[in-house]
Amino acid sequence: MNEINFTKLTGAGNDFVLIDKKLNPKTSITSELIKRICDRRYGVGADGLLTIDDGDNIDFKMEYFNSDGSGGMLCGNGARCVIKYADYSKRISGVDTKFTFNGEDFSGALIDDNSIRFNLNSPTTIEQNIKIEALNKKLNLSFVDIGASHAVVNIDDSANSLGDIELFPMEEYAKAIRYSKHFEPLGTNVNFISIKNNIINIRTYEKGIEEETFACGTGSVASAIISFMEGKISTPVKLKTKRGNILEVDFQKNRNRIENVTLTGPAKIVFQGIYKIDNEEN
């Protein structure tokens, strides 16, 4: 039986299992292992799995995988959690940090003991006024690719009128959009927002997890960008997650380009442990 040392972290309710490759040099990160360790009934339980390892000329390198074993997407809250762990594991000597995420260069900063900032790259795609039919209702929504793909639906929009953001059947609408022909073949994450008192209330359905999560960093960034472009909010943008945590998104608009994108919010180490795995599970 093999043993894996792990750390459980949460970023505004978006929770992760982190495997430090330095502590687990013989562990092979397979799709099956990810699914087992993220299972909330038989494993540790998490929205996704993070890895961290030492890097050359950077503080560290990280990877992210959804709980279904799929990877390749940017994860804003995951990046903030890894920055938190990198500080804990003495990989960061100061306040600022540089690292690679899935082989791409990124940076971030330790704001204080409870707050981490992640600096994102500019979105590669922004598409507005998309018409999608979901549950026999025609919805108006937008789309942003910020390293992860996100549909954004403002439920207060007169074309949508889905009711109270806490009460409407969110997952039913989300699945219809997530699997819409418009977003084939890869599908999309789906965010529903409602703006009250200059704060965006947000709920997110994440593909690869295939359910609503308590928070989504890249979804918050996408929703903030769309709300700003529609003239409904100013920067910096505050978003209230499903569990009531506040994430802050900031950026500048330079002509038609969104630049200097940041995501700031809480990141916390919850506990550490040992996951025991039979040889045949590798």
C-alpha positions in Angstrom: 0.0 0.0 0.0 1.3 3.4 -1.0 1.0 6.6 1.0 0.5 10.1 -0.4 1.1 13.1 1.8 -1.5 15.8 0.9 -2.7 19.2 2.0 -6.4 20.2 1.9 -7.0 23.9 1.0 -9.9 26.1 0.3 -10.2 29.3 -1.7 -13.5 31.0 -0.8 -15.1 27.6 -0.5 -13.6 26.2 -3.7 -11.7 23.3 -2.2 -8.7 21.4 -3.4 -6.4 18.5 -2.5 -2.7 19.5 -3.1 0.1 17.1 -3.7 3.6 18.4 -3.2 5.7 16.5 -5.6 8.8 17.1 -3.5 7.2 15.1 -0.7 5.8 12.5 -3.0 8.5 11.9 -5.7 7.2 8.4 -6.6 3.5 9.4 -7.0 2.1 9.2 -10.5 -0.8 11.7 -11.0 -3.2 9.6 -13.0 -6.8 10.4 -13.9 -7.9 7.4 -11.8 -6.0 8.7 -8.7 -7.5 12.2 -9.1 -11.0 10.8 -9.2 -10.4 8.6 -6.2 -8.8 11.2 -4.0 -11.4 13.9 -4.9 -14.3 11.6 -4.2 -16.3 13.1 -1.3 -17.6 9.6 -0.2 -14.5 7.4 -0.5 -11.6 9.8 -0.8 -10.5 13.1 0.7 -13.1 15.1 -1.2 -12.4 18.2 -3.3 -13.5 20.2 -6.4 -10.1 19.5 -7.9 -6.5 18.4 -7.4 -3.4 20.7 -7.4 0.2 19.8 -7.7 3.3 21.8 -6.8 6.9 21.2 -7.6 10.2 23.2 -7.5 11.1 25.1 -10.7 14.1 26.7 -12.3 14.3 30.5 -12.1 10.8 30.6 -10.7 9.4 30.0 -7.2 7.4 26.9 -8.2 5.4 25.2 -10.9 1.9 24.0 -10.5 -0.8 22.0 -12.3 -4.6 21.7 -11.8 -7.0 18.9 -12.5 -10.8 18.7 -12.2 -12.3 16.1 -9.9 -13.2 14.0 -12.9 -9.5 13.7 -13.8 -9.5 16.2 -16.7 -7.0 19.1 -16.9 -5.7 21.9 -19.0 -7.8 24.7 -17.6 -6.8 27.7 -15.6 -8.1 27.8 -12.0 -8.0 31.1 -10.2 -8.8 30.0 -6.7 -6.5 27.0 -7.2 -3.7 29.3 -8.1 -4.3 31.4 -5.0 -4.3 28.3 -2.8 -1.0 27.1 -4.3 0.5 30.5 -3.6 -0.7 30.1 0.0 1.0 26.7 0.2 4.1 27.9 -1.5 4.6 30.5 1.2 3.9 27.8 3.9 6.5 25.4 2.3 9.1 28.2 2.2 9.2 28.4 -1.6 8.5 32.2 -1.5 11.0 34.4 0.1 9.1 37.7 -0.1 5.7 39.0 -0.9 5.6 38.6 -4.7 5.9 35.3 -6.5 6.5 34.0 -10.0 5.5 30.5 -11.1 4.2 28.4 -14.0 0.7 27.1 -14.2 0.4 24.2 -16.7 3.7 25.5 -18.2 2.5 29.1 -18.7 4.1 32.0 -16.7 2.1 33.7 -14.0 2.6 35.8 -10.9 0.9 36.7 -7.7 1.3 38.2 -4.2 0.7 37.6 -0.5 -1.5 40.5 0.6 -1.8 39.4 4.2 -2.4 36.3 6.2 -5.9 35.9 4.8 -5.7 37.3 1.3 -3.9 36.2 -1.8 -3.7 37.9 -5.2 -3.4 36.0 -8.5 -2.4 38.0 -11.7 -4.1 36.6 -14.7 -3.3 37.0 -18.4 -5.7 39.0 -20.6 -8.8 37.1 -21.9 -8.4 35.6 -25.4 -12.1 35.7 -26.3 -15.0 37.9 -25.3 -18.4 37.4 -27.0 -21.5 39.2 -26.0 -25.2 38.9 -26.7 -25.3 35.1 -27.4 -28.8 33.7 -27.7 -29.2 30.2 -26.2 -32.4 28.2 -25.6 -32.5 26.5 -22.2 -35.5 24.7 -20.7 -37.7 26.2 -23.4 -36.6 29.7 -22.5 -34.4 31.9 -24.8 -31.5 33.4 -22.7 -29.2 36.2 -23.5 -25.7 35.6 -22.3 -22.0 36.3 -22.8 -18.8 34.3 -23.0 -15.2 34.9 -21.8 -12.2 32.7 -22.2 -9.7 33.7 -19.5 -7.7 30.5 -19.6 -10.9 28.7 -18.7 -14.1 29.1 -20.7 -17.1 30.8 -19.0 -20.7 31.6 -20.0 -22.1 34.5 -18.0 -25.9 34.9 -17.5 -27.2 38.0 -15.7 -30.5 36.7 -14.3 -31.7 40.3 -13.8 -31.6 41.0 -17.5 -35.1 41.6 -18.8 -34.4 38.9 -21.5 -33.7 36.4 -18.9 -35.8 37.1 -15.7 -34.9 33.9 -13.9 -36.0 35.1 -10.5 -34.1 35.1 -7.2 -30.5 34.0 -7.7 -30.7 31.8 -4.6 -33.9 30.1 -5.5 -34.1 29.4 -9.3 -33.2 25.9 -10.6 -29.6 26.8 -11.3 -28.1 23.4 -12.2 -30.9 22.6 -14.7 -30.3 25.8 -16.6 -26.5 25.4 -16.3 -26.5 22.0 -17.8 -28.5 23.1 -20.8 -26.0 25.9 -21.4 -22.9 23.8 -20.6 -23.9 21.2 -23.3 -25.4 23.7 -25.8 -24.4 23.2 -29.4 -23.0 26.8 -29.3 -20.2 25.6 -27.0 -19.4 22.3 -28.7 -17.2 20.3 -28.6 -15.6 21.4 -25.3 -18.5 22.9 -23.5 -18.3 25.7 -21.0 -18.5 26.6 -17.3 -21.6 28.6 -16.5 -22.1 31.6 -14.2 -25.3 33.2 -13.1 -25.0 36.7 -11.6 -27.2 39.3 -10.0 -25.9 42.8 -9.1 -27.1 44.3 -5.9 -25.6 47.4 -4.1 -22.6 47.4 -6.5 -21.7 43.8 -5.6 -22.1 40.8 -8.0 -23.8 37.8 -6.4 -22.6 34.8 -8.3 -23.3 31.1 -8.6 -21.1 28.9 -10.8 -21.6 25.4 -12.4 -18.1 24.0 -13.3 -17.5 21.5 -16.1 -15.2 18.7 -15.1 -16.8 18.8 -11.6 -20.3 18.8 -13.2 -22.1 20.5 -10.3 -22.3 23.9 -8.6 -19.2 24.9 -6.6 -19.1 27.3 -3.7 -16.8 29.6 -5.6 -15.0 29.9 -8.9 -12.1 32.3 -9.5 -12.0 32.4 -13.3 -15.8 32.5 -13.3 -15.7 35.5 -11.1 -13.2 37.2 -13.4 -15.3 36.5 -16.4 -18.4 37.8 -14.7 -16.7 41.0 -13.6 -15.4 41.7 -17.1 -18.8 41.2 -18.7 -20.6 43.3 -16.1 -18.0 46.1 -16.5 -18.3 46.0 -20.3 -22.1 46.3 -20.1 -21.7 49.4 -17.9 -23.3 47.8 -14.8 -20.4 48.0 -12.4 -17.0 49.8 -12.0 -13.6 48.5 -11.0 -12.5 47.1 -8.7 -15.3 44.6 -8.8 -16.5 42.8 -5.6 -18.3 39.4 -6.0 -20.1 37.5 -3.3 -19.8 33.7 -3.6 -22.4 31.1 -2.7 -21.0 30.8 0.8 -20.8 34.5 1.3 -17.0 35.1 0.8 -15.9 38.2 -1.1 -13.6 38.0 -4.1 -12.2 41.1 -5.7 -11.4 41.4 -9.4 -9.6 44.3 -10.9 -8.4 45.2 -14.4 -7.9 48.0 -16.9 -9.5 48.5 -20.3 -7.0 49.7 -22.9 -9.0 50.4 -26.0 -10.6 47.1 -26.8 -8.3 45.0 -24.6 -8.7 44.0 -21.0 -5.3 44.1 -19.2 -3.7 43.8 -15.8 -6.3 41.3 -14.5 -6.1 40.4 -10.9 -8.1 38.1 -8.6 -7.8 38.7 -4.8 -9.5 36.8 -2.0 -9.1 34.3 0.9 -7.1 31.1 0.7 -6.7 28.8 3.7 -4.9 25.6 4.6 -7.5 23.4 6.2 -5.6 20.3 7.1 -2.9 17.9 6.1 -3.0 14.1 6.0 -1.9 10.8 4.4 -4.0 9.1 1.7 -3.4 5.4 1.6 -3.9 3.8 -1.8 -3.7 0.1 -2.8 -1.2 -0.7 -5.5 -3.9 -1.7 -7.9 -5.4 1.8 -7.7 -2.4 3.4 -9.3 
